Amino acid sequence: MEQFGVHKREILVDRVESARDSQEEAKLEFADALEQFRSVVAFHGGELEQRYETLRATLERVEGRANDVTSRIDSVENVAEALFAEWEGELDQYTSAELRSRSASKLRETRARYDQLIRAMRRAEASMQPVLRTLRDQVLFLKHNLNAQAIASLQSELDVVQRDVDSLIREMERAIDEANSFINQMVSR
């Protein structure tokens, strides 16, 4: 893309924005999955299978969103590593020691901010897997136990799922905030 005048720095900002947006969407999908699970657990009469199908479809959307988050974080890492490698390689091209030193300092500062960002994103990403496993288990259980007694037995699981989703959302919000901070730093330069 640099051949078309798009520099790695701009690409990195675009990919961080995309990863941030993907995390925001995933956060909403997980909250929706929690609501769907809650509606099945609180179910009283009516068409139980329809509620199950809605929950199953929601789980599929959440899994897709989680995969998208991973893919976007991977793409952020790829372009960041290329940017930092290029930047580091170009330090030797300076003839001015002062400019080389200032650029090296900016590189270290940017790399430190990036490291914070990627750690926050990966923590949020890792937080999705336990929640997904729990949701998958619950949907699988419901698939083979569509009756009122089975639904009633899930009431105790609702608190666990609620706690896990709340924790995940907080982790994702921290990663989103970190992404916004990184973007603002990169754009203000």
C-alpha positions as CSV (number, residue, x, y, z in Angstrom):
1,M,0.0,0.0,0.0
2,E,3.0,2.3,0.5
3,Q,3.4,2.2,-3.3
4,F,0.1,4.0,-3.5
5,G,1.2,6.7,-1.0
6,V,-0.4,5.1,2.1
7,H,2.3,4.9,4.9
8,K,2.5,2.2,7.5
9,R,1.7,4.7,10.2
10,E,-1.7,5.5,8.5
11,I,-2.3,1.9,7.9
12,L,-1.6,1.1,11.6
13,V,-4.1,3.8,12.7
14,D,-6.7,2.5,10.3
15,R,-6.2,-1.1,11.6
16,V,-6.3,0.0,15.2
17,E,-9.6,1.8,14.5
18,S,-11.0,-1.3,12.8
19,A,-9.9,-3.5,15.7
20,R,-11.4,-1.0,18.2
21,D,-14.7,-1.0,16.2
22,S,-14.7,-4.7,16.1
23,Q,-14.3,-5.0,19.8
24,E,-17.1,-2.5,20.3
25,E,-19.4,-4.6,18.1
26,A,-18.3,-7.8,19.9
27,K,-19.1,-6.1,23.3
28,L,-22.6,-5.5,22.1
29,E,-23.0,-9.0,20.7
30,F,-21.9,-10.5,24.0
31,A,-24.4,-8.3,25.9
32,D,-27.1,-9.4,23.5
33,A,-26.1,-13.1,24.0
34,L,-26.4,-12.6,27.8
35,E,-29.9,-11.1,27.3
36,Q,-30.9,-14.0,25.1
37,F,-29.7,-16.5,27.6
38,R,-31.5,-14.6,30.4
39,S,-34.7,-14.7,28.4
40,V,-34.4,-18.5,28.0
41,V,-33.7,-19.0,31.7
42,A,-36.6,-16.7,32.7
43,F,-38.9,-18.5,30.2
44,H,-42.4,-19.4,31.3
45,G,-44.5,-21.2,28.7
46,G,-44.8,-20.6,25.0
47,E,-42.5,-21.9,22.3
48,L,-39.3,-23.0,24.0
49,E,-37.6,-24.2,20.8
50,Q,-38.0,-20.8,19.2
51,R,-36.1,-19.3,22.2
52,Y,-33.4,-21.9,21.8
53,E,-33.0,-21.1,18.1
54,T,-32.7,-17.4,18.9
55,L,-30.0,-18.1,21.5
56,R,-28.2,-20.5,19.1
57,A,-28.2,-17.9,16.3
58,T,-26.9,-15.2,18.8
59,L,-24.1,-17.5,19.8
60,E,-23.1,-18.0,16.2
61,R,-23.0,-14.2,15.7
62,V,-20.9,-13.8,18.9
63,E,-18.4,-16.5,17.7
64,G,-18.1,-14.8,14.4
65,R,-17.6,-11.4,16.0
66,A,-14.9,-13.0,18.3
67,N,-13.1,-14.4,15.3
68,D,-13.3,-10.9,13.6
69,V,-11.7,-9.4,16.7
70,T,-8.8,-11.9,16.6
71,S,-8.3,-11.3,12.9
72,R,-8.2,-7.5,13.3
73,I,-5.8,-7.7,16.2
74,D,-3.5,-9.9,14.1
75,S,-3.6,-7.3,11.3
76,V,-2.7,-4.6,13.8
77,E,0.3,-6.6,14.9
78,N,1.4,-7.3,11.4
79,V,1.5,-3.7,10.3
80,A,2.9,-2.5,13.6
81,E,5.8,-4.9,13.4
82,A,6.5,-3.8,9.8
83,L,6.3,-0.1,10.8
84,F,8.7,-0.6,13.8
85,A,11.2,-2.6,11.7
86,E,11.2,0.0,9.0
87,W,11.5,2.8,11.5
88,E,14.4,1.1,13.3
89,G,16.1,0.4,10.0
90,E,15.9,4.0,8.9
91,L,17.6,5.3,12.1
92,D,20.9,4.4,10.5
93,Q,20.2,6.6,7.6
94,Y,20.3,9.8,9.6
95,T,23.4,11.9,9.3
96,S,22.3,14.2,12.1
97,A,23.0,12.6,15.5
98,E,20.4,14.8,17.1
99,L,17.6,13.9,14.7
100,R,18.5,10.2,14.9
101,S,18.3,10.4,18.7
102,R,14.9,12.3,18.6
103,S,13.6,9.7,16.1
104,A,14.8,6.8,18.3
105,S,13.2,8.4,21.3
106,K,9.9,8.7,19.4
107,L,10.2,5.1,18.3
108,R,10.7,3.9,21.9
109,E,7.8,6.0,23.1
110,T,5.5,4.8,20.3
111,R,6.5,1.2,20.8
112,A,5.8,1.4,24.5
113,R,2.3,2.8,23.8
114,Y,1.7,0.2,21.2
115,D,2.8,-2.6,23.6
116,Q,0.3,-1.3,26.1
117,L,-2.4,-1.3,23.4
118,I,-1.7,-4.8,22.1
119,R,-1.6,-6.2,25.6
120,A,-5.0,-4.7,26.4
121,M,-6.4,-6.0,23.1
122,R,-5.1,-9.5,23.7
123,R,-6.4,-9.5,27.3
124,A,-9.9,-8.6,26.0
125,E,-9.6,-11.2,23.2
126,A,-8.5,-13.9,25.8
127,S,-11.5,-12.9,28.0
128,M,-13.9,-13.8,25.2
129,Q,-12.9,-17.5,25.1
130,P,-14.2,-18.5,28.6
131,V,-17.5,-16.7,28.0
132,L,-17.8,-18.4,24.6
133,R,-17.1,-21.8,26.2
134,T,-19.8,-21.2,28.8
135,L,-22.3,-20.0,26.3
136,R,-21.6,-23.0,24.0
137,D,-22.1,-25.4,26.8
138,Q,-25.4,-23.8,27.8
139,V,-26.7,-23.8,24.2
140,L,-25.6,-27.4,23.8
141,F,-27.3,-28.4,27.0
142,L,-30.5,-26.6,25.9
143,K,-30.4,-28.3,22.5
144,H,-30.9,-31.7,24.1
145,N,-32.9,-30.7,27.1
146,L,-35.7,-28.4,25.9
147,N,-38.0,-28.7,28.9
148,A,-39.0,-26.6,31.8
149,Q,-37.0,-28.5,34.4
150,A,-33.8,-28.2,32.4
151,I,-34.5,-24.5,32.0
152,A,-35.0,-24.1,35.7
153,S,-31.7,-25.8,36.4
154,L,-29.9,-23.1,34.4
155,Q,-30.9,-20.3,36.8
156,S,-27.8,-20.8,38.9
157,E,-25.7,-20.6,35.7
158,L,-27.2,-17.2,34.8
159,D,-25.2,-15.5,37.6
160,V,-22.0,-17.1,36.4
161,V,-22.6,-16.0,32.8
162,Q,-23.7,-12.5,34.0
163,R,-20.4,-12.1,35.9
164,D,-18.3,-13.4,33.0
165,V,-19.9,-11.2,30.5
166,D,-19.7,-8.1,32.8
167,S,-16.0,-8.8,33.3
168,L,-15.5,-9.3,29.6
169,I,-17.2,-6.0,28.8
170,R,-15.0,-4.2,31.3
171,E,-11.9,-5.7,29.7
172,M,-13.1,-4.8,26.2
173,E,-13.9,-1.2,27.3
174,R,-10.3,-0.9,28.7
175,A,-8.9,-2.1,25.3
176,I,-11.2,0.3,23.4
177,D,-10.0,3.2,25.6
178,E,-6.4,2.1,25.1
179,A,-7.0,2.0,21.3
180,N,-8.6,5.5,21.4
181,S,-5.6,6.8,23.3
182,F,-3.2,5.2,20.9
183,I,-5.0,6.6,17.9
184,N,-5.1,10.1,19.4
185,Q,-1.4,9.9,20.0
186,M,-0.6,8.7,16.5
187,V,-2.9,11.3,14.8
188,S,-1.6,14.2,16.9
189,R,2.0,13.7,15.6
